[in-house]
Amino acid sequence: MLTKCVICGFNVRDEDEFCLNCGLISPLIPEKLSAYSFPRFIIILFSLSLLSILIFGFSIIKSGNYDKLFDLILYSFLICSFFSLIVEYFIKEIIANEKFTKRSKENPVSLNFKDKIIKKRVSELLKRGQNIDSVLDKIKENESENLQEVRRKLLTAREIVMSQFSRYELQKQKIELVRLQNGVSPYLFKLHRLNEFQTEDGLVTIENTRREINKIRTILTRFDAIEFPRNTLPEKENFLTQLSETENSCQNLREALLSKQATRALQGISPIEEKLKIPHTNELAHTAETFNLQTTLTDFSESFEELEREYRRVQSESEISQKLLNEN
């Protein structure tokens, strides 16, 4: 069963120990906490009411004016109900924020954590590329042989930097695709239980997802001229294939939702209803397989970690080279 994370709204399963998107530990516990809120509210209300009746009732009994005792009990109950709701709200917020919504900021498998790393790496690579370009602009083609050798090395370094930059951008789009798949998943796994409003909402979500997929495809065309390292050549092609499969799966799900709407609209008109073609079960099974986030995340994590190792290696080599230059 899928339920939304109380912090970021990412769809998580009951058995998930943390939210895959934001890294929140026990993302469903604050919702479960509400089951205990009513007994706690009764205890708070009873305690405050009893306290107010004891305080004001004692002064009324002492004065001997018993006519106002019933009014005192009624008003005390109403006022204490109001304050009990306020106290209950703050208690619930404190528990939710301090105990149950504790984030795992260093959780290496959360998408938000990797997203931050990618933004940092992209910024660093852009700065490094700008520095290389700045030096290249100063070296003319008719310079000495020594400077021409420096220029060739700078061009090689620039290719490496641009390759890493494009691969980190690719990882960024992979994260975006996972989030898009996650947003569509509930309409697939709750297909037979969707009401009319949820079905219509699903159609809108699918249309937005297909639009975002086209945006991702457009973004990736900017890196067509950049050569990826040989060991990572299939990475982009595999991702483009995954994009196409997700798009096709969205189309299958869209047809299923429209068929569901048509079935409702034609309900009771037997001859037409019987001839209505419902999407084949195999198509929806393939759609479910496409939206298997665990498989997608595993592939993403492997390529991301490989890229990080390469980045650290290049960074180390760059620092050593800079140190040697400074010593000379």
Secondary structure by P-SEA (a helix, b strand, c coil): cccccccccccccccccccccccccccaaaaaaaaaaaaaaaaaaaaaaaaaaaaaaaaaaaaccccaaaaaaaaaaaaaaaaaaaaaaaaaaaaaacccccccccccccaaaaaaaaaaaaaaaaaaaaaaaaaaaaccccccaaaaaaaaaaaaaaaaaaaaaaaaaaaaaaaaaaaaaaaaaaaaaacccccaaaaaaaaaaaaaaaaaaaaaaaaacccccccccccccaaaaaaaaaaaaaaaaaaaaaaaaaaaaaaaaaccccccccccccccaaaaaaaaaaaaaaaaaaaaaaaaaaaaaaaaaaaaaaaaaaaaaaac
